């Protein structure tokens, strides 16, 4: 229950970071238009603010960590179980490789 709540909180935080990035992009467009109308040469930063980037990275880490922790225990892969159940003669028998209409028939 705790981990699922953590997943939801992380997703909300990630959506908030995405919304903040979209708002910042819109703000940059408005500032760029105002700077161009003032006829002044001012540099407008093109990168996202550091707090938005940090929020997005922490949110991703929290969501992924909670999902992995909530997934439960993995089952062991037991490859020898298949080999123990089948007789040895079936391992060399590969019907998918049988070819009945090959070009060797034309050479006769």
Backbone as CSV, one residue per row, in Angstrom:
resi,resn,N_x,N_y,N_z,CA_x,CA_y,CA_z,C_x,C_y,C_z
1,UNK,0.826,-1.188,0.000,0.000,0.000,0.000,0.869,1.249,0.000
2,UNK,1.937,1.214,0.799,2.833,2.352,0.893,3.533,2.611,-0.438
3,UNK,3.964,1.552,-1.099,4.700,1.718,-2.348,3.798,2.218,-3.475
4,UNK,2.564,1.774,-3.496,1.647,2.257,-4.525,1.339,3.738,-4.335
5,UNK,1.237,4.161,-3.087,1.049,5.583,-2.812,2.268,6.370,-3.270
6,UNK,3.440,5.803,-3.050,4.672,6.452,-3.493,4.727,6.549,-5.015
7,UNK,4.234,5.533,-5.716,4.172,5.584,-7.182,3.251,6.717,-7.626
8,UNK,2.093,6.836,-6.983,1.148,7.890,-7.360,1.709,9.279,-7.073
9,UNK,2.355,9.435,-5.940,2.959,10.733,-5.610,4.058,11.072,-6.614
10,UNK,4.865,10.092,-6.978,5.925,10.318,-7.962,5.366,10.679,-9.329
11,UNK,4.275,10.026,-9.728,3.660,10.352,-11.016,3.073,11.755,-11.016
12,UNK,2.452,12.148,-9.910,1.917,13.512,-9.814,3.053,14.530,-9.882
13,UNK,4.142,14.232,-9.211,5.296,15.125,-9.250,5.902,15.195,-10.649
14,UNK,5.925,14.080,-11.352,6.449,14.061,-12.720,5.552,14.850,-13.668
15,UNK,4.240,14.733,-13.492,3.302,15.516,-14.303,3.465,17.002,-13.999
16,UNK,3.689,17.332,-12.726,3.912,18.729,-12.351,5.180,19.272,-13.002
17,UNK,6.233,18.469,-13.043,7.475,18.897,-13.683,7.272,19.122,-15.178
18,UNK,6.487,18.258,-15.815,6.207,18.431,-17.242,5.389,19.697,-17.484
19,UNK,4.415,19.947,-16.626,3.603,21.148,-16.758,4.450,22.401,-16.527
20,UNK,5.364,22.342,-15.566,6.255,23.470,-15.307,7.182,23.722,-16.490
21,UNK,7.646,22.667,-17.124,8.504,22.820,-18.301,7.735,23.456,-19.449
22,UNK,6.483,23.059,-19.622,5.668,23.664,-20.683,5.399,25.141,-20.386
23,UNK,5.139,25.467,-19.131,4.923,26.866,-18.767,6.195,27.682,-18.970
24,UNK,7.337,27.107,-18.644,8.591,27.822,-18.835,8.866,28.067,-20.317
25,UNK,8.538,27.092,-21.138,8.728,27.268,-22.582,7.829,28.382,-23.108
26,UNK,6.598,28.427,-22.635,5.684,29.497,-23.025,6.203,30.846,-22.547
27,UNK,6.717,30.888,-21.338,7.279,32.133,-20.793,8.462,32.608,-21.627
28,UNK,9.315,31.678,-22.050,10.464,32.065,-22.887,10.015,32.674,-24.197
29,UNK,8.951,32.135,-24.785,8.450,32.709,-26.034,7.971,34.139,-25.826
30,UNK,7.265,34.385,-24.723,6.779,35.737,-24.444,7.944,36.685,-24.211
31,UNK,8.938,36.253,-23.447,10.096,37.099,-23.168,10.868,37.374,-24.447
32,UNK,10.988,36.387,-25.301,11.711,36.570,-26.557,11.006,37.603,-27.426
33,UNK,9.689,37.592,-27.476,8.938,38.567,-28.264,9.141,39.965,-27.687
34,UNK,9.108,40.095,-26.346,9.312,41.392,-25.729,10.728,41.895,-25.954
35,UNK,11.707,41.006,-25.920,13.088,41.421,-26.142,13.257,41.882,-27.581
36,UNK,12.624,41.216,-28.533,12.745,41.608,-29.930,12.043,42.937,-30.199
37,UNK,10.953,43.222,-29.503,10.263,44.495,-29.723,11.002,45.659,-29.087
38,UNK,11.828,45.419,-28.072,12.600,46.491,-27.443,13.834,46.846,-28.247
39,UNK,14.143,46.052,-29.256,15.312,46.254,-30.111,16.623,46.199,-29.328
40,UNK,16.610,45.497,-28.262,17.843,45.345,-27.498,18.371,43.930,-27.694
41,UNK,19.633,43.799,-27.553,20.253,42.487,-27.716,20.437,41.901,-26.321
42,UNK,19.545,41.031,-25.942,19.623,40.377,-24.642,19.605,38.879,-24.864
43,UNK,20.367,38.191,-24.082,20.401,36.734,-24.234,19.286,36.122,-23.394
44,UNK,18.503,35.280,-24.031,17.419,34.589,-23.349,17.877,33.152,-23.148
45,UNK,17.923,32.666,-21.912,18.385,31.290,-21.685,17.438,30.283,-22.324
46,UNK,18.011,29.264,-22.930,17.196,28.271,-23.625,17.047,26.982,-22.833
47,UNK,17.754,26.854,-21.736,17.672,25.633,-20.942,16.566,25.738,-19.900
48,UNK,16.112,24.577,-19.460,15.141,24.550,-18.370,15.832,24.931,-17.068
49,UNK,15.095,25.527,-16.151,15.695,25.804,-14.843,16.080,24.511,-14.127
50,UNK,17.063,24.644,-13.281,17.611,23.472,-12.613,16.592,22.802,-11.696
51,UNK,15.697,23.564,-11.093,14.728,22.949,-10.178,13.739,22.054,-10.911
52,UNK,13.385,22.399,-12.147,12.478,21.547,-12.930,13.182,20.245,-13.322
53,UNK,14.437,20.362,-13.720,15.198,19.164,-14.106,15.393,18.238,-12.911
54,UNK,15.740,18.807,-11.764,15.934,17.986,-10.562,14.626,17.327,-10.137
55,UNK,13.516,18.072,-10.209,12.218,17.500,-9.841,11.857,16.345,-10.763
56,UNK,12.109,16.492,-12.052,11.790,15.423,-13.002,12.660,14.187,-12.747
57,UNK,13.946,14.387,-12.491,14.831,13.245,-12.260,14.489,12.522,-10.958
58,UNK,14.224,13.268,-9.902,13.868,12.638,-8.632,12.528,11.914,-8.753
59,UNK,11.587,12.511,-9.470,10.285,11.862,-9.660,10.430,10.553,-10.420
60,UNK,11.227,10.557,-11.472,11.458,9.318,-12.227,12.111,8.259,-11.343
61,UNK,13.085,8.667,-10.558,13.764,7.719,-9.673,12.795,7.143,-8.637
62,UNK,11.959,7.990,-8.061,11.002,7.529,-7.051,9.998,6.562,-7.663
63,UNK,9.478,6.897,-8.846,8.488,6.027,-9.500,9.109,4.683,-9.863
64,UNK,10.286,4.700,-10.459,10.913,3.443,-10.861,11.298,2.584,-9.658
65,UNK,11.814,3.202,-8.611,12.189,2.455,-7.425,10.959,1.830,-6.757
66,UNK,9.883,2.603,-6.656,8.672,2.069,-6.034,8.053,0.958,-6.885
67,UNK,8.096,1.092,-8.199,7.547,0.043,-9.062,8.341,-1.252,-8.955
68,UNK,9.650,-1.129,-8.932,10.482,-2.328,-8.819,10.302,-2.981,-7.455
69,UNK,10.214,-2.184,-6.406,10.043,-2.741,-5.062,8.657,-3.365,-4.885
70,UNK,7.662,-2.833,-5.587,6.293,-3.326,-5.447,6.017,-4.532,-6.343
71,UNK,6.920,-4.839,-7.253,6.652,-5.917,-8.211,6.680,-7.295,-7.569
72,UNK,7.302,-7.426,-6.443,7.331,-8.728,-5.769,8.581,-9.510,-6.117
73,UNK,8.580,-10.767,-5.710,9.736,-11.616,-5.951,9.639,-12.252,-7.326
74,UNK,10.768,-12.362,-7.971,10.818,-13.008,-9.269,10.934,-14.515,-9.096
75,UNK,10.406,-15.232,-10.054,10.552,-16.686,-10.034,11.906,-17.059,-10.615
76,UNK,12.456,-18.122,-10.105,13.726,-18.607,-10.618,13.504,-19.283,-11.967
77,UNK,14.444,-19.119,-12.843,14.369,-19.765,-14.153,15.030,-21.132,-14.029
78,UNK,14.261,-22.145,-14.246,14.773,-23.506,-14.112,14.830,-24.136,-15.494
79,UNK,15.966,-24.071,-16.107,16.109,-24.613,-17.456,16.227,-26.126,-17.459
80,UNK,16.689,-26.700,-16.389,16.875,-28.148,-16.361,15.557,-28.898,-16.222
81,UNK,14.499,-28.235,-15.798,13.207,-28.914,-15.680,12.707,-29.397,-17.044
82,UNK,12.876,-28.602,-18.078,12.462,-29.020,-19.415,13.307,-30.190,-19.911
83,UNK,14.593,-30.145,-19.627,15.465,-31.223,-20.072,15.178,-32.520,-19.325
84,UNK,14.797,-32.438,-18.093,14.535,-33.650,-17.305,13.222,-34.309,-17.706
85,UNK,12.272,-33.541,-18.196,10.972,-34.107,-18.555,10.958,-34.746,-19.944
86,UNK,11.848,-34.331,-20.840,11.852,-34.857,-22.205,12.914,-35.943,-22.349
87,UNK,12.648,-36.931,-23.189,13.696,-37.925,-23.463,14.795,-37.314,-24.349
88,UNK,15.960,-37.906,-24.298,17.113,-37.356,-25.002,16.932,-37.383,-26.518
89,UNK,16.173,-38.311,-27.051,16.034,-38.413,-28.505,15.245,-37.244,-29.093
90,UNK,14.501,-36.520,-28.291,13.712,-35.405,-28.840,14.523,-34.128,-29.012
91,UNK,15.724,-34.070,-28.449,16.511,-32.845,-28.573,17.085,-32.663,-29.976
92,UNK,17.400,-33.767,-30.650,17.935,-33.672,-32.006,16.840,-33.624,-33.053
93,UNK,15.630,-33.889,-32.683,14.504,-33.919,-33.607,13.938,-32.505,-33.741
94,UNK,14.195,-31.829,-34.858,13.709,-30.474,-35.102,12.845,-30.464,-36.361
95,UNK,11.549,-30.732,-36.238,10.696,-30.803,-37.422,10.598,-29.483,-38.180
96,UNK,10.886,-28.387,-37.537,10.798,-27.107,-38.236,11.913,-26.954,-39.267
97,UNK,12.956,-27.802,-39.176,14.050,-27.720,-40.135,13.913,-28.738,-41.270
98,UNK,12.861,-29.516,-41.280,12.652,-30.472,-42.371,12.277,-29.712,-43.632
99,UNK,12.946,-30.051,-44.738,12.649,-29.421,-46.022,12.388,-30.541,-47.022
100,UNK,11.199,-30.566,-47.576,10.840,-31.625,-48.507,10.897,-31.174,-49.963
101,UNK,10.895,-29.891,-50.190,10.930,-29.407,-51.579,12.217,-28.622,-51.806
102,UNK,13.351,-29.291,-51.698,14.629,-28.609,-51.884,15.136,-28.824,-53.298
103,UNK,16.172,-28.120,-53.688,16.651,-28.140,-55.071,17.418,-29.413,-55.431
104,UNK,17.769,-30.221,-54.458,18.458,-31.465,-54.745,17.597,-32.442,-55.531
105,UNK,16.300,-32.309,-55.444,15.390,-33.170,-56.175,15.490,-32.914,-57.682
106,UNK,15.844,-31.707,-58.080,15.948,-31.372,-59.503,17.210,-31.914,-60.139
107,UNK,18.202,-32.261,-59.362,19.464,-32.735,-59.900,19.418,-34.195,-60.349
108,UNK,18.407,-34.935,-60.056,18.325,-36.338,-60.426,18.122,-36.533,-61.880
